[in-house]
């Protein structure tokens, strides 16, 4: 576990969450909670930026995905 925390040290974590259907939209909060809890369990205390959207996996031009990619490549 320490190795995973060391890999995150000094880094900002960017999370991209997506659901496909309107019926799943409520699960975005649960997805985020799960990821945040996992990072907390590792002892991560840095900045977390979240991008989330409801969009079909077949759509490649996803607004929030493109923002997340831009964030990690700047």
C-alpha positions as CSV (number, residue, x, y, z in Angstrom):
1,X,0.0,0.0,0.0
2,X,2.9,2.4,0.8
3,X,4.1,1.9,-2.8
4,X,0.8,3.1,-4.2
5,X,0.7,6.1,-1.9
6,X,4.3,7.0,-2.8
7,X,3.3,6.9,-6.5
8,X,0.6,9.5,-5.7
9,X,2.9,11.8,-3.6
10,X,2.9,15.3,-4.9
11,X,0.4,14.6,-7.6
12,X,-3.1,15.8,-8.3
13,X,-5.6,13.1,-9.0
14,X,-8.0,13.5,-11.9
15,X,-11.1,11.3,-11.8
16,X,-13.4,10.8,-14.8
17,X,-16.8,9.3,-14.1
18,X,-19.4,8.3,-16.6
19,X,-22.8,6.6,-16.8
20,X,-24.6,5.7,-20.0
21,X,-28.3,6.2,-19.2
22,X,-30.4,8.7,-17.4
23,X,-31.4,5.9,-15.0
24,X,-27.8,5.5,-13.9
25,X,-27.1,9.2,-13.4
26,X,-27.6,8.9,-9.6
27,X,-24.8,6.5,-9.4
28,X,-22.2,9.1,-10.3
29,X,-22.1,10.3,-6.7
30,X,-21.6,6.6,-5.6
31,X,-18.8,6.2,-8.1
32,X,-17.1,9.3,-6.8
33,X,-17.6,8.3,-3.2
34,X,-16.0,4.9,-3.9
35,X,-12.9,6.4,-5.6
36,X,-12.5,9.1,-2.8
37,X,-12.8,6.4,-0.1
38,X,-10.1,4.3,-1.9
39,X,-7.8,7.3,-2.1
40,X,-8.4,8.1,1.5
41,X,-7.6,4.5,2.5
42,X,-4.3,4.9,0.7
43,X,-3.7,8.0,2.8
44,X,-3.9,10.4,-0.1
45,X,-4.5,14.0,1.0
46,X,-3.8,15.9,-2.2
47,X,-6.1,17.7,-4.7
48,X,-8.7,15.7,-6.5
49,X,-10.4,17.1,-9.6
50,X,-13.6,15.3,-10.8
51,X,-15.2,15.3,-14.2
52,X,-18.5,13.4,-14.5
53,X,-21.1,13.0,-17.2
54,X,-24.0,11.0,-18.4
55,X,-23.1,10.0,-22.0
56,X,-23.2,6.8,-24.1
57,X,-19.9,4.9,-24.3
58,X,-20.3,4.9,-28.1
59,X,-19.9,8.7,-28.2
60,X,-16.2,9.6,-28.4
61,X,-16.6,13.4,-28.3
62,X,-17.6,13.5,-24.6
63,X,-17.3,17.0,-23.1
64,X,-16.2,16.0,-19.6
65,X,-13.8,13.4,-20.9
66,X,-12.1,15.9,-23.1
67,X,-11.8,18.3,-20.2
68,X,-10.3,15.5,-18.1
69,X,-7.8,14.7,-20.8
70,X,-6.9,18.4,-21.2
71,X,-6.4,18.6,-17.4
72,X,-3.9,15.8,-17.3
73,X,-2.0,16.8,-20.4
74,X,-1.4,20.5,-19.5
